[in-house]
Amino acid sequence: MTAGNAPASSSGSQAYGEAWYWDNRYAHDSSIFDWYQKYPSLAPLIRLYVPRRQPILIVGCGNSAFSEGMVDDGYDEVVNIDISTVVIEAMRMKYLNCPQLKYMVMDVRDMSAFGTRSFAAVIDKGTLDSLLCGHNSHHNAAKMLEEVWRVLKDKGVYILITYGSPAYRLTILKDQNWTIKLHVIDKLQSGNNNSSDSEMSNQEVTSPIPLDANGGGAFPETAAAAVGVNSDVHYIYVCIKDDSGKEKNEEEA
Ligand SMILES: C[S@@+](CC[C@H](N)C(=O)[O-])C[C@H]1O[C@@H](n2cnc3c(N)ncnc32)[C@H](O)[C@@H]1O
């Protein structure tokens, strides 16, 4: 995984799952940095799926300006967690006078400080990707996704922004009963350049790409058609929690 882009060779990125790596990185470079995409390019999607008046959780927030963008856009309560004490301390100081933003040191694999069904949305930009780069990647990803599922309200959304293509990410998401909508966004839309030629319109970004009923078997052809010749995209998986079956079973038991 490289900043703003695709996976790097595995040797350099294996440490992305480790707290010491991120503490070291943030201690040496405290400048604001957004992985993959900045808030303005994702705002149409966030507005579509994320309610403004309910608590929202950002997992692995880093020193991104994404949460600030949400507050400027009218979001009331954005809770940010990260495994790095260094970055959380810096962000706490930075946003001392912004009551809508909270920062907490926490491992996304153990969010027991939060009650079950606490958040209307969980937003993840690059954090599952980091865990997948590290050691025990599948075990860590599974623990993370269990916790994300637990802290979401029923019909809450987990929004995963990633370089990971459906062939791989959909298999990781299959353990929970998500209803998944897939969106794609041009990598060049990240706000890191001034090119407007390659930018997708808001409507393209907010139009999901159809997945088949079995979880995307038909995806590659459909997606290829949807993104045309340009496959240089980030993927956004909007995973909607459907807990109704489970609650019914619990009631019946
Ligand atoms: C690729 S960066 C993304 C940062 C930010 N979300 C963004 O979009 O710019 C991954 C972040 O996940 C954090 N992280 C890695 N493992 C974590 C874990 N187990 N729990 C919480 N945060 C973690 C890192 O400290 C880092 O800030």
The ligand as an ORCA input file, in Angstrom:
! r2SCAN-3c Opt
* xyz 0 1
  C      -3.415      3.957      5.860
  S      -3.579      4.874      7.303
  C      -5.121      5.704      6.998
  C      -5.300      6.940      7.821
  C      -6.595      7.718      7.524
  N      -7.766      6.878      7.691
  C      -6.606      8.332      6.145
  O      -7.501      8.023      5.370
  O      -5.738      9.137      5.849
  C      -4.062      3.599      8.450
  C      -4.317      4.072      9.873
  O      -4.812      2.957     10.618
  C      -4.224      2.995     11.902
  N      -4.254      1.619     12.427
  C      -3.496      0.563     12.040
  N      -3.830     -0.536     12.745
  C      -4.833     -0.161     13.578
  C      -5.593     -0.849     14.571
  N      -5.409     -2.147     14.848
  N      -6.540     -0.147     15.251
  C      -6.735      1.179     15.014
  N      -6.042      1.877     14.091
  C      -5.095      1.212     13.390
  C      -2.844      3.544     11.691
  O      -2.288      4.094     12.854
  C      -3.106      4.587     10.590
  O      -3.357      5.838     11.160
*
